[in-house]
Amino acid sequence: MSAAREVDKGRYLFPKLYADFVQRLRVPCGFLLLITFAWLSEPSRASILLGIPFSLLGLTLRGWAGGHLAKDQQLATSGPYSYLRNPLYAGTLIVACGIVIASRNLWLGLVFAAAFGLIYLPAVELEEQHLREIFPDYAAYASQTRRFLPTNHFSGAHRRFSWALYRRNEEYKAFLGFLVALAWLLWRCWLSQTVT
């Protein structure tokens, strides 16, 4: 069997039944992660200064991807999609790493890692199955582009960044969420300094 045929079939870690179940848990899980972040964060000035650049890098990746994604209308292969299949999730992971660094709590890092592995990774696989069904070219694209690590460059369509797509995909909400998290970290840092 050729490599293209094997990729076309797709290989997934999680059974579809599990992926469908956790897909519905993404939003409630997000709220639980937010509560866990608020409870466990113990930031310092140094940890905030170290973590924030990571988060800004992740937000930039998400924003760049949002300006190239026309959901269910055309296969996104331009911008960051020419380097990796899931730049939105990769960006989210980088933002979360920055928040964890800024929060200075190993337990929070473990909770975020577990949530990504058990809830968001199955969602990625489910989305890939959906893309295989609606875009015939997805198999060839997936065979040349990795999920999260930008090792190759896919030479597909060369589309420009679109602010209209960025707004339609509501990527500004990720930035607003980051600002709320940053405000919380700064407040916690200030509070810990005034108490001591």
ZAGULUM-737115 format. One record per atom (N, C-alpha, C): atom name; x, y, z. Coordinates in steps of 0.05 Angstrom, whole numbers, plus 32768, in hexadecimal, padded with zeros to 4 digits. Layout:
<sites>
  lomi     x     y     z
    CA     X     Y     Z
...
</sites>
This chain:
<sites>
  lomi     x     y     z
     N  8011  7FE8  8000
    CA  8000  8000  8000
     C  8012  8019  8000
     N  800C  802C  7FEF
    CA  801C  8044  7FED
     C  8019  8055  8006
     N  802E  8067  800B
    CA  802D  8079  8021
     C  8015  808C  801F
     N  800F  8095  8006
    CA  7FF9  80A7  8002
     C  7FDE  809A  800B
     N  7FDB  8081  8005
    CA  7FC2  8073  800D
     C  7FC0  8070  802B
     N  7FD7  806B  8038
    CA  7FD6  8068  8055
     C  7FD0  8083  8062
     N  7FDB  8099  8058
    CA  7FD5  80B3  8062
     C  7FB8  80BA  805D
     N  7FAE  80B2  8046
    CA  7F92  80B8  803F
     C  7F7F  80AC  8053
     N  7F85  8094  805D
    CA  7F74  8087  8070
     C  7F76  8095  808B
     N  7F8D  80A1  8091
    CA  7F90  80AF  80AA
     C  7F95  809C  80C1
     N  7FA7  80A4  80D3
    CA  7FAC  8094  80EB
     C  7FA6  80A5  8103
     N  7F95  809B  8114
    CA  7F8D  80AB  812B
     C  7F91  809C  8145
     N  7F98  80AB  815A
    CA  7F9E  80A0  8174
     C  7F84  809A  8183
     N  7F6F  80AA  817E
    CA  7F57  80A9  818E
     C  7F40  809E  817E
     N  7F30  808C  818A
    CA  7F18  8082  817C
     C  7F05  8099  8177
     N  7EF6  8097  8161
    CA  7EE4  80AD  815A
     C  7ECF  80B2  816F
     N  7EC5  809D  817C
    CA  7EB1  80A0  8191
     C  7EBC  80B1  81A8
     N  7ED5  80AC  81B0
    CA  7EE1  80BD  81C5
     C  7EE5  80D9  81BB
     N  7EEF  80DD  81A3
    CA  7EF4  80F7  8198
     C  7EDA  8107  8196
     N  7EC4  80FA  818D
    CA  7EAA  8108  818C
     C  7EA1  8110  81A8
     N  7EA6  80FF  81BC
    CA  7E9E  8106  81D8
     C  7EAD  811E  81E3
     N  7EC8  811D  81E0
    CA  7ED8  8133  81EB
     C  7ED6  814D  81DB
     N  7ECD  814A  81C2
    CA  7EC9  8162  81B2
     C  7EB4  8174  81BF
     N  7EA0  8167  81CB
    CA  7E8B  8177  81D9
     C  7E95  8182  81F4
     N  7EAB  8178  81FE
    CA  7EB6  8181  8217
     C  7ECA  8198  8215
     N  7ED0  81A0  81FC
    CA  7EE5  81B5  81F9
     C  7EDE  81CF  8207
     N  7EC6  81D8  8204
    CA  7EBE  81F2  8210
     C  7EBD  81F0  822F
     N  7EAF  81DB  823A
    CA  7EAF  81D9  8257
     C  7ECB  81D4  8262
     N  7EDC  81C5  8253
    CA  7EF7  81C1  825C
     C  7F07  81DB  825C
     N  7F02  81EC  8249
    CA  7F0E  8206  8248
     C  7F08  8217  8261
     N  7EEF  8216  826A
    CA  7EE8  8224  8282
     C  7EF6  8218  829B
     N  7EF8  81FD  829C
    CA  7F06  81F0  82B2
     C  7F23  81F8  82B2
     N  7F2F  81F9  829A
    CA  7F4B  8201  8298
     C  7F4F  821E  82A2
     N  7F3C  822F  829C
    CA  7F3D  824A  82A4
     C  7F3C  824C  82C3
     N  7F2A  823D  82CF
    CA  7F28  823D  82EC
     C  7F41  8232  82F9
     N  7F4C  821D  82ED
    CA  7F65  8211  82F7
     C  7F7C  8225  82F5
     N  7F7D  8233  82DF
    CA  7F92  8247  82DB
     C  7F8F  825D  82F0
     N  7F77  8266  82F5
    CA  7F72  827C  8309
     C  7F7A  8272  8325
     N  7F75  8259  832A
    CA  7F7A  824F  8345
     C  7F97  8249  834A
     N  7FA5  823D  8336
    CA  7FC0  8234  833A
     C  7FD6  8248  8333
     N  7FD0  825D  8325
    CA  7FE5  826F  831D
     C  7FF3  827E  8334
     N  800D  827E  8333
    CA  801E  828B  8348
     C  8033  829B  8339
     N  802C  82AF  832A
    CA  803F  82BD  8319
     C  8052  82CF  8328
     N  8069  82D3  831C
    CA  807C  82E8  8325
     C  8081  82FA  830D
     N  808F  8310  8312
    CA  8095  8322  82FC
     C  80A6  8313  82E7
     N  80BA  8304  82F1
    CA  80CC  82F6  82DF
     C  80BD  82E1  82CF
     N  80AB  82D2  82DB
    CA  809C  82BD  82CD
     C  808A  82C9  82B8
     N  807E  82E0  82BE
    CA  806C  82ED  82AB
     C  807D  82F7  8293
     N  8094  8303  8298
    CA  80A5  830D  8283
     C  80B0  82F6  8272
     N  80B3  82DF  827D
    CA  80BD  82C7  826F
     C  80A7  82BA  825E
     N  808F  82B9  826A
    CA  8079  82AA  825D
     C  806A  82BA  8247
     N  8068  82D4  824B
    CA  8057  82E4  8238
     C  8061  82E2  821B
     N  807C  82E3  8216
    CA  8084  82E1  81FA
     C  807B  82C7  81EC
     N  807B  82B1  81FB
    CA  8071  8298  81F0
     C  8054  829B  81E8
     N  8044  82A6  81FA
    CA  8027  82AA  81F4
     C  8023  82BC  81DC
     N  8033  82D1  81DA
    CA  8030  82E3  81C4
     C  8037  82D6  81AA
     N  804C  82C4  81AB
    CA  8053  82B5  8193
     C  803C  82A2  818B
     N  8030  8295  819E
    CA  8019  8283  8198
     C  8001  8293  818D
     N  7FFC  82AB  8198
    CA  7FE6  82BB  818E
     C  7FEB  82C4  8171
     N  8005  82CB  816C
    CA  800C  82D3  8151
     C  8007  82BC  813D
     N  800F  82A4  8145
    CA  800A  828C  8134
     C  7FEC  8288  812F
     N  7FDD  828A  8145
    CA  7FC0  8287  8142
     C  7FB4  829C  8130
     N  7FBC  82B5  8134
    CA  7FB2  82CB  8123
     C  7FB9  82C7  8106
     N  7FD2  82BF  8101
    CA  7FDB  82BA  80E5
     C  7FCA  82A4  80D9
     N  7FC5  828F  80E8
    CA  7FB4  8279  80DE
     C  7F98  8282  80D9
     N  7F8D  8292  80EB
    CA  7F72  829B  80E8
     C  7F6D  82AB  80CF
     N  7F82  82B9  80C6
    CA  7F80  82C8  80AD
     C  7F83  82B8  8094
     N  7F87  829E  8097
    CA  7F8A  828C  807F
     C  7F75  8276  807F
     N  7F63  8275  8092
    CA  7F51  825F  8096
     C  7F34  8267  808D
     N  7F2B  825B  8077
    CA  7F0F  825D  806F
     C  7F02  8243  8075
     N  7EF8  8240  808D
    CA  7EEE  8226  8097
     C  7ED9  8219  8085
     N  7EDF  8200  807E
    CA  7ECD  81EF  806E
     C  7EC8  81FA  8052
     N  7ED6  820F  804A
    CA  7ED3  821A  802F
     C  7EEA  8213  801D
     N  7F02  8214  8027
    CA  7F19  820C  8018
     C  7F2E  8201  802B
     N  7F3F  81EF  8021
    CA  7F54  81E4  8031
     C  7F6A  81F9  8036
     N  7F6F  81FF  804F
    CA  7F83  8212  8056
     C  7F9F  8206  8053
     N  7FAE  8211  8040
    CA  7FCA  8207  803B
     C  7FDD  821E  8039
     N  7FD4  8236  803E
    CA  7FE5  824E  803C
     C  7FEC  8258  8058
     N  7FFE  826B  8059
    CA  8006  8276  8073
     C  8012  8261  8085
     N  800A  8260  809E
    CA  8016  824B  80B0
     C  800D  822F  80A9
     N  7FF7  822D  809A
    CA  7FEE  8212  8092
     C  8001  8205  807E
     N  8012  8215  8072
    CA  8025  8209  805F
     C  803C  81FC  806F
     N  803E  8201  8089
    CA  8053  81F5  8099
     C  8048  81E0  80AD
     N  8030  81E3  80B6
    CA  8024  81CF  80C8
     C  8006  81CF  80C5
     N  7FFA  81B8  80CA
    CA  7FDE  81B4  80C5
     C  7FCC  81C1  80DA
     N  7FD6  81C5  80F2
    CA  7FC5  81CF  8107
     C  7FD1  81E7  8115
     N  7FD5  81FD  8107
    CA  7FE1  8214  8114
     C  7FD0  8221  812A
     N  7FB6  821E  8128
    CA  7FA5  8229  813D
     C  7FAA  821A  8158
     N  7FAA  8200  8156
    CA  7FAF  81F0  816E
     C  7FCC  81F3  8178
     N  7FDF  81F4  8165
    CA  7FFB  81F9  816D
     C  7FFE  8214  817B
     N  7FF0  8228  8170
    CA  7FF1  8243  817C
     C  7FE5  8242  8198
     N  7FCF  8234  819B
    CA  7FC2  8231  81B5
     C  7FD5  8224  81C9
     N  7FE3  820F  81C0
    CA  7FF6  8201  81D1
     C  800D  8214  81DA
     N  8017  8224  81C7
    CA  802C  8237  81CE
     C  8022  824D  81E1
     N  800A  8257  81DD
    CA  7FFE  826A  81F0
     C  7FFC  825E  820B
     N  7FF2  8245  820D
    CA  7FEF  8238  8227
     C  800A  8234  8234
     N  801F  822D  8225
    CA  803A  822A  8231
     C  8043  8244  823D
     N  803E  825A  822F
    CA  8045  8274  823A
     C  8036  827B  8253
     N  801C  8274  8254
    CA  800C  8279  826C
     C  8016  8268  8283
     N  801D  824F  827D
    CA  8027  823E  8292
     C  8041  8248  829D
     N  8053  8251  828B
    CA  806D  825C  8294
     C  8068  8275  82A6
     N  8056  8286  829C
    CA  8050  829F  82AB
     C  8042  8298  82C6
     N  8033  8282  82C7
    CA  8025  827B  82DF
     C  8037  826E  82F5
     N  804E  8264  82EC
    CA  8061  8257  82FF
     C  8055  8240  830F
     N  8047  822E  8302
    CA  803B  8218  8310
     C  803C  81FF  82FE
     N  804D  81EB  8307
    CA  8050  81D2  82F8
     C  8036  81C3  82F6
     N  8025  81C3  830B
    CA  800C  81B5  830A
     C  7FFA  81C0  82F3
     N  7FFA  81DA  82F0
    CA  7FEB  81E6  82DB
     C  7FF5  81DC  82C0
     N  800F  81DA  82BD
    CA  801A  81D0  82A4
     C  8011  81B3  829F
     N  8010  81A3  82B3
    CA  8007  8187  82B0
     C  7FEA  8186  82A9
     N  7FD9  8197  82B5
    CA  7FBD  8197  82AE
     C  7FB9  81A0  8291
     N  7FC7  81B5  8289
    CA  7FC5  81BE  826D
     C  7FCE  81A9  825A
     N  7FE4  819B  8260
    CA  7FEE  8186  824E
     C  7FDA  816F  824C
     N  7FCE  8167  8263
    CA  7FBA  8152  8262
     C  7FA1  815A  8252
     N  7F98  8173  8255
    CA  7F81  817C  8246
     C  7F87  817C  8228
     N  7F9F  8185  8221
    CA  7FA6  8185  8205
     C  7FA7  8169  81F9
     N  7FB4  8157  8208
    CA  7FB6  813B  81FE
     C  7F9D  812C  81FD
     N  7F8B  8130  8211
    CA  7F73  8120  8213
     C  7F5A  812D  8207
     N  7F5A  8147  8203
    CA  7F42  8154  81F9
     C  7F48  8162  81DE
     N  7F5D  8171  81DC
    CA  7F62  8181  81C4
     C  7F6E  8170  81AD
     N  7F80  815D  81B4
    CA  7F8B  814C  819F
     C  7F76  813A  8192
     N  7F63  812E  81A1
    CA  7F4D  8120  8193
     C  7F3D  8133  8181
     N  7F39  814C  818A
    CA  7F2B  815F  8179
     C  7F3A  8165  815F
     N  7F54  8166  8161
    CA  7F65  8169  8148
     C  7F60  8152  8136
     N  7F60  813A  8140
    CA  7F5C  8122  812F
     C  7F40  8122  8123
     N  7F2C  812A  8132
    CA  7F11  812C  8127
     C  7F0F  8140  8111
     N  7F1C  8157  8114
    CA  7F1C  816B  80FF
     C  7F2A  8161  80E6
     N  7F40  8152  80EA
    CA  7F4E  8147  80D3
     C  7F3D  8133  80C4
     N  7F2E  8123  80D2
    CA  7F1C  8110  80C5
     C  7F07  8120  80B4
     N  7EFD  8135  80C0
    CA  7EE9  8146  80B2
     C  7EF6  8152  8098
     N  7F0E  815C  809B
    CA  7F1C  8168  8084
     C  7F21  8154  806E
     N  7F27  813B  8076
    CA  7F2B  8126  8062
     C  7F12  8121  8052
     N  7EFB  8123  805F
    CA  7EE2  811E  8052
     C  7EDA  8134  803F
     N  7EDF  814E  8045
    CA  7ED5  8163  8035
     C  7EEA  816E  8021
     N  7F04  8168  8025
    CA  7F18  8172  8012
     C  7F28  815A  8007
     N  7F25  8154  7FEE
    CA  7F33  813D  7FE2
     C  7F52  8141  7FE3
     N  7F5B  815A  7FE3
    CA  7F78  815F  7FE3
     C  7F85  815D  7FFF
     N  7F74  8158  8014
    CA  7F7F  8158  802F
     C  7F94  8143  8033
     N  7F90  812B  8028
    CA  7FA3  8115  802C
     C  7FBF  811C  8022
     N  7FC0  8128  800A
    CA  7FDA  8130  8000
     C  7FE7  8146  8011
     N  7FD6  8159  801A
    CA  7FE0  816E  802C
     C  7FEA  8162  8046
     N  7FDB  8150  8052
    CA  7FE3  8144  806C
     C  7FFC  8133  8069
     N  8000  8128  8052
    CA  8018  8117  804F
     C  8032  8128  804E
     N  802F  8142  8048
    CA  8046  8153  8045
     C  8049  8167  805C
     N  8035  8169  806E
    CA  8035  817D  8083
     C  802F  8170  809E
     N  803F  8175  80B2
    CA  803B  8169  80CC
     C  8025  8178  80DC
     N  801B  816B  80F0
    CA  8006  8177  8101
     C  8010  8190  810F
     N  8025  818D  811E
    CA  802E  81A3  8130
     C  804A  81AD  812C
     N  805B  819D  811F
    CA  8077  81A6  811C
     C  807C  81AE  8100
     N  8085  81C7  80FC
    CA  8089  81D1  80E0
     C  80A4  81C7  80D5
     N  80A4  81AF  80C9
    CA  80BD  81A4  80BE
     C  80BE  81A7  80A0
     N  80A8  81A8  8093
    CA  80A7  81AB  8075
     C  8098  81C4  806E
     N  8099  81CA  8054
    CA  8089  81E1  804A
     C  8078  81D6  8033
     N  805E  81D8  8036
    CA  804B  81CE  8022
     C  8049  81E4  800D
     N  804D  81DD  7FF4
    CA  804C  81F1  7FDF
     C  8031  81F0  7FD1
     N  801C  81F7  7FE0
    CA  8001  81F8  7FD5
     C  7FFA  8214  7FCD
     N  7FE1  821B  7FD2
    CA  7FD7  8235  7FCB
     C  7FE6  824B  7FDA
     N  7FEA  8261  7FCD
    CA  7FF8  8278  7FDA
     C  7FE3  828E  7FDD
     N  7FD5  828D  7FF3
    CA  7FC1  82A2  7FF9
     C  7FCC  82B6  800D
     N  7FC3  82CE  800B
    CA  7FCB  82E3  801D
     C  7FBB  82E2  8037
     N  7FC6  82EC  804C
    CA  7FB8  82EF  8066
     C  7FA0  8301  8061
     N  7F89  82F9  806D
    CA  7F70  8308  806A
     C  7F66  8311  8085
     N  7F64  832B  8089
    CA  7F59  8336  80A2
     C  7F3B  832E  80A5
     N  7F2D  832B  808E
    CA  7F11  8323  808F
     C  7F0F  8307  809A
     N  7F21  82F4  8092
    CA  7F20  82D9  809D
     C  7F28  82DA  80BB
     N  7F3C  82EA  80C2
    CA  7F44  82ED  80DE
     C  7F2C  82F5  80EF
     N  7F1D  8309  80E6
    CA  7F05  8311  80F5
     C  7EEF  82FC  80F5
     N  7EEB  82EF  80DE
    CA  7ED6  82DB  80DC
     C  7EDC  82C3  80EF
     N  7EF6  82BC  80F1
    CA  7EFE  82A7  8103
     C  7F01  82B0  8120
     N  7EFC  82C9  8124
    CA  7EFB  82D5  8140
     C  7F15  82D0  814F
     N  7F2B  82D2  8142
    CA  7F45  82CE  814F
     C  7F4B  82E3  8164
     N  7F3E  82FA  8161
    CA  7F42  830F  8175
     C  7F39  8306  8191
     N  7F27  82F3  8192
    CA  7F1E  82E9  81AC
     C  7F35  82DB  81BB
     N  7F47  82CD  81AD
    CA  7F5E  82C1  81BA
     C  7F6F  82D6  81C7
     N  7F73  82ED  81B9
    CA  7F83  8302  81C3
     C  7F75  830F  81DC
     N  7F5B  8312  81DB
    CA  7F4D  831D  81F2
     C  7F4F  830B  820A
     N  7F4C  82F1  8205
    CA  7F50  82DD  821A
     C  7F6B  82DE  8227
     N  7F7F  82E1  8216
    CA  7F9B  82E4  8220
     C  7F9D  82FD  8231
     N  7F91  8313  8229
    CA  7F93  832C  8239
     C  7F86  8328  8254
     N  7F70  8319  8256
    CA  7F63  8313  826F
     C  7F76  8302  8281
     N  7F82  82EE  8275
    CA  7F95  82DD  8284
     C  7FAD  82ED  828D
     N  7FB7  82FF  827C
    CA  7FCE  8310  8284
     C  7FC6  8323  829B
     N  7FAE  832E  829A
    CA  7FA5  8340  82AF
     C  7FA3  8330  82C9
     N  7F99  8317  82C8
    CA  7F98  8307  82E0
     C  7FB3  8301  82EB
     N  7FC6  82FA  82DA
    CA  7FE2  82F5  82E3
     C  7FEE  830D  82F0
     N  7FEA  8324  82E3
    CA  7FF6  833D  82EF
     C  7FE9  8343  830A
     N  7FCF  833F  830C
    CA  7FC2  8344  8325
     C  7FCC  8331  833B
     N  7FCE  8317  8334
    CA  7FD9  8304  8347
     C  7FF5  830A  8350
     N  8005  8313  833D
    CA  8021  831A  8343
     C  8021  8333  8356
     N  8011  8347  834F
    CA  8010  835E  8360
     C  8006  8357  837C
     N  7FF2  8346  837D
    CA  7FE6  833E  8397
     C  7FFA  832F  83A8
     N  800A  831E  839C
    CA  801E  830F  83AB
     C  8034  8321  83B6
     N  803A  8336  83A7
    CA  804F  8349  83B1
     C  8044  835B  83C7
     N  802B  8362  83C6
    CA  8020  8373  83DB
     C  801B  8364  83F5
     N  8016  834A  83F3
    CA  8011  833A  840B
     C  802B  8335  8419
     N  8041  8330  840B
    CA  805B  832A  8418
     C  806A  8342  8420
</sites>
